[in-house]
Amino acid sequence: MAEPQVEVRRSKRRRQTVSAYRDGDKVVVLLPARMSRAEEKKWVAEMLSRLQRSETRRRSPARDSDAALAERSRELSEQYLDGRAEPRSIRWVPPMRTRWASCTPSTKHIRISERLRDVPSWVLDYVLVHELAHLLVPGHGDDFWKWVNRYPKTERAVGYLEGLSAAANLGLTVDGDPEG
């Protein structure tokens, strides 16, 4: 995997702490202004390593295969949907043009966009709960959202997906309705 582009930002107000975060394809490392170039090099390497470990922990094992995706959906159905949502198939598919995922309630087939392979696990879990809930309630009415909102990070995950879509200028939603 290629090393990410790194932007170092120094601050006179920052005394001891070093932090890092992703900004698109770039990693921003925040350092105290007084730090030497040798210390900067050490801390940039350390923060890249920490960020990678953190992101790896947050990724869902369900991203690895259709079978792992199916297993995770079974767990989520049990935990949030009383075990009532049982898809006939659930699989990763190439990126969709207008949605993150889709469900066909009549056939019980769920498709998850490969764009979601690297999102944090709690975001993928939300998408899975959302699509599984369509097996119980096909539309997006109040009954549907009662099921989906059993997942405690629903609002946070929706915000994450909206931000991801906006940042990449994708115009995608979970529901498949173009943003507008």
Secondary structure as the mmCIF struct_conf table of DSSP 4:
data_model
#
loop_
_struct_conf.conf_type_id
_struct_conf.id
_struct_conf.beg_label_comp_id
_struct_conf.beg_label_asym_id
_struct_conf.beg_label_seq_id
_struct_conf.end_label_comp_id
_struct_conf.end_label_asym_id
_struct_conf.end_label_seq_id
HELX_LH_PP_P HELX_LH_PP_P1 ALA A 2 PRO A 4
STRN STRN1 GLN A 5 SER A 11
BEND BEND1 LYS A 12 ARG A 13
BEND BEND2 GLN A 16 GLN A 16
STRN STRN2 SER A 19 ASP A 23
TURN_TY1_P TURN_TY1_P1 GLY A 24 ASP A 25
STRN STRN3 LYS A 26 PRO A 32
TURN_TY1_P TURN_TY1_P2 ALA A 33 ARG A 34
HELX_RH_AL_P HELX_RH_AL_P1 ARG A 37 ARG A 58
STRN STRN4 ARG A 59 ARG A 59
HELX_RH_3T_P HELX_RH_3T_P1 PRO A 61 ASP A 64
HELX_RH_AL_P HELX_RH_AL_P2 ASP A 66 TYR A 80
BEND BEND3 LEU A 81 LEU A 81
TURN_TY1_P TURN_TY1_P3 ASP A 82 GLY A 83
BEND BEND4 ARG A 88 ARG A 88
STRN STRN5 SER A 89 VAL A 93
BEND BEND5 PRO A 94 PRO A 94
HELX_LH_PP_P HELX_LH_PP_P2 PRO A 95 MET A 96
BEND BEND6 ARG A 97 THR A 98
STRN STRN6 ARG A 99 ARG A 99
BEND BEND7 TRP A 100 TRP A 100
STRN STRN7 ALA A 101 THR A 104
TURN_TY1_P TURN_TY1_P4 PRO A 105 LYS A 108
STRN STRN8 HIS A 109 SER A 113
HELX_RH_3T_P HELX_RH_3T_P2 GLU A 114 LEU A 116
TURN_TY1_P TURN_TY1_P5 ARG A 117 ASP A 118
BEND BEND8 VAL A 119 VAL A 119
STRN STRN9 PRO A 120 PRO A 120
HELX_RH_AL_P HELX_RH_AL_P3 SER A 121 ALA A 133
TURN_TY1_P TURN_TY1_P6 HIS A 134 LEU A 136
BEND BEND9 PRO A 138 GLY A 141
HELX_RH_AL_P HELX_RH_AL_P4 ASP A 142 VAL A 148
TURN_TY1_P TURN_TY1_P7 ASN A 149 ARG A 150
BEND BEND10 TYR A 151 TYR A 151
TURN_TY1_P TURN_TY1_P8 PRO A 152 LYS A 153
HELX_RH_AL_P HELX_RH_AL_P5 THR A 154 ALA A 167
TURN_TY1_P TURN_TY1_P9 ALA A 168 ASN A 169
STRN STRN10 THR A 173 THR A 173
BEND BEND11 VAL A 174 GLY A 176
HELX_LH_PP_P HELX_LH_PP_P3 ASP A 177 GLU A 179
#
